[in-house]
Amino acid sequence: MADRFITMEQVRGRVALSKTEIYRKIKAGLFPKPVPLGPQKVAFLESEVMCWMEERLQAREAGEGVARRAKQGRDAANARYGADA
């Protein structure tokens, strides 16, 4: 498959994240970096975005983040209902 550039709006449509969250992940090294095309225009390589999506699917299958999300749920319940919830 020949690689092509896709816009931020196309990326957002594929990954269901806000522009702000995408840039947070880029800064943290957790999302592909954009390619500058001009003074105020960037794009992303479609193959890199698709690879990131595949990595997220693999992480889901491996159970990545399950313990962290469970702890967040318990912490939220404790904060709302008290430690005996």
Backbone hydrogen bonds in HBPLUS format (Angstrom, degrees):
<---DONOR---> <-ACCEPTOR-->    atom                        ^
c    i                          cat <-CA-CA->   ^        H-A-AA   ^      H-
h    n   atom  resd res      DA  || num        DHA   H-A  angle D-A-AA Bond
n    s   type  num  typ     dist DA aas  dist angle  dist       angle   num
A0046-GLU N   A0004-ARG O   2.94 MM  42  5.76 171.4  1.94 175.2 177.5     1
A0006-ILE N   A0044-PHE O   2.80 MM  38  5.28 147.8  1.91 146.6 157.4     2
A0044-PHE N   A0006-ILE O   2.85 MM  38  5.28 160.6  1.89 150.6 157.1     3
A0011-VAL N   A0007-THR O   2.91 MM   4  6.25 155.1  1.97 150.1 157.6     4
A0012-ARG N   A0008-MET O   2.80 MM   4  6.06 167.2  1.82 158.2 161.1     5
A0013-GLY N   A0009-GLU O   3.02 MM   4  6.18 150.8  2.11 140.6 148.3     6
A0014-ARG N   A0010-GLN O   3.12 MM   4  6.37 137.6  2.31 139.3 149.8     7
A0014-ARG N   A0011-VAL O   2.98 MM   3  5.17 129.2  2.25 100.9 114.8     8
A0015-VAL N   A0011-VAL O   2.92 MM   4  6.15 161.9  1.96 164.3 169.0     9
A0016-ALA N   A0012-ARG O   2.97 MM   4  5.39 137.6  2.15 140.0 145.4    10
A0022-ILE N   A0018-SER O   2.96 MM   4  6.22 156.1  2.02 149.7 156.5    11
A0023-TYR N   A0019-LYS O   3.01 MM   4  6.30 162.3  2.04 151.2 155.2    12
A0024-ARG N   A0020-THR O   2.92 MM   4  6.21 147.1  2.03 146.0 156.0    13
A0025-LYS N   A0021-GLU O   2.97 MM   4  6.19 160.3  2.01 149.0 153.4    14
A0026-ILE N   A0022-ILE O   2.90 MM   4  6.20 151.3  1.98 148.0 156.8    15
A0027-LYS N   A0023-TYR O   2.96 MM   4  6.12 165.8  1.98 146.8 150.0    16
A0028-ALA N   A0024-ARG O   3.00 MM   4  6.25 146.8  2.12 143.7 153.0    17
A0030-LEU N   A0025-LYS O   2.67 MM   5  4.80 157.0  1.72 159.1 153.3    18
A0029-GLY N   A0026-ILE O   2.95 MM   3  5.03 155.8  2.01 105.2 112.7    19
A0035-VAL N   A0043-ALA O   2.61 MM   8  5.26 170.3  1.62 164.0 167.7    20
A0043-ALA N   A0035-VAL O   2.98 MM   8  5.26 148.7  2.08 136.2 145.9    21
A0037-LEU N   A0041-LYS O   2.78 MM   4  5.40 169.8  1.79 150.4 151.9    22
A0038-GLY N   A0041-LYS O   3.23 MM   3  4.99 140.6  2.40 144.6 138.1    23
A0048-GLU N   A0045-LEU O   3.06 MM   3  5.41 123.9  2.39 105.1 118.7    24
A0049-VAL N   A0045-LEU O   3.19 MM   4  6.56 157.6  2.24 156.2 162.5    25
A0050-MET N   A0046-GLU O   2.92 MM   4  6.15 162.0  1.95 154.2 159.6    26
A0051-CYS N   A0047-SER O   2.91 MM   4  6.03 149.9  2.00 140.1 148.5    27
A0052-TRP N   A0048-GLU O   2.97 MM   4  6.19 155.3  2.04 142.9 149.1    28
A0053-MET N   A0049-VAL O   2.97 MM   4  6.27 155.9  2.03 147.7 154.2    29
A0054-GLU N   A0050-MET O   2.97 MM   4  6.24 154.9  2.04 145.7 152.4    30
A0055-GLU N   A0051-CYS O   2.90 MM   4  6.19 153.3  1.97 149.4 157.0    31
A0056-ARG N   A0052-TRP O   2.99 MM   4  6.30 150.4  2.08 147.5 155.2    32
A0057-LEU N   A0053-MET O   3.06 MM   4  6.40 152.1  2.14 146.8 154.1    33
A0058-GLN N   A0054-GLU O   2.97 MM   4  6.27 156.4  2.03 149.2 155.6    34
A0059-ALA N   A0055-GLU O   2.90 MM   4  6.13 153.1  1.97 146.0 153.6    35
A0060-ARG N   A0056-ARG O   2.97 MM   4  6.22 150.0  2.06 143.5 151.4    36
A0061-GLU N   A0057-LEU O   3.02 MM   4  6.32 160.8  2.06 148.8 153.4    37
A0062-ALA N   A0058-GLN O   2.96 MM   4  6.19 140.7  2.12 142.4 153.5    38
A0064-GLU N   A0059-ALA O   2.89 MM   5  5.17 153.8  1.96 160.6 155.6    39
A0063-GLY N   A0060-ARG O   2.98 MM   3  5.09 155.3  2.04 104.2 112.1    40
A0066-VAL N   A0063-GLY O   3.20 MM   3  5.68 166.3  2.22 135.8 135.9    41
A0069-ARG N   A0065-GLY O   2.93 MM   4  6.10 164.5  1.95 155.5 159.2    42
A0070-ALA N   A0066-VAL O   2.97 MM   4  6.16 155.5  2.03 149.8 157.0    43
A0071-LYS N   A0067-ALA O   2.95 MM   4  6.17 158.3  2.00 148.9 154.4    44
A0072-GLN N   A0068-ARG O   2.96 MM   4  6.23 155.9  2.01 148.0 154.9    45
A0073-GLY N   A0069-ARG O   3.00 MM   4  6.24 152.7  2.08 144.0 151.0    46
A0074-ARG N   A0070-ALA O   2.95 MM   4  6.27 158.1  2.00 150.0 155.8    47
A0075-ASP N   A0071-LYS O   2.81 MM   4  6.01 165.2  1.83 155.2 159.5    48
A0076-ALA N   A0072-GLN O   2.93 MM   4  6.07 155.0  1.99 144.2 150.9    49
A0077-ALA N   A0073-GLY O   2.96 MM   4  6.18 158.8  2.01 147.3 153.0    50
A0078-ASN N   A0074-ARG O   2.86 MM   4  6.10 159.3  1.90 152.3 158.3    51
A0079-ALA N   A0075-ASP O   2.95 MM   4  6.10 152.7  2.02 144.1 151.5    52
A0080-ARG N   A0076-ALA O   2.99 MM   4  6.17 146.4  2.10 142.7 151.8    53
A0081-TYR N   A0077-ALA O   2.75 MM   4  5.79 170.6  1.76 157.4 160.4    54
A0082-GLY N   A0078-ASN O   2.77 MM   4  4.54 134.7  1.97 123.2 130.5    55
A0085-ALA N   A0082-GLY O   3.19 MM   3  5.83 156.5  2.25 126.2 126.0    56
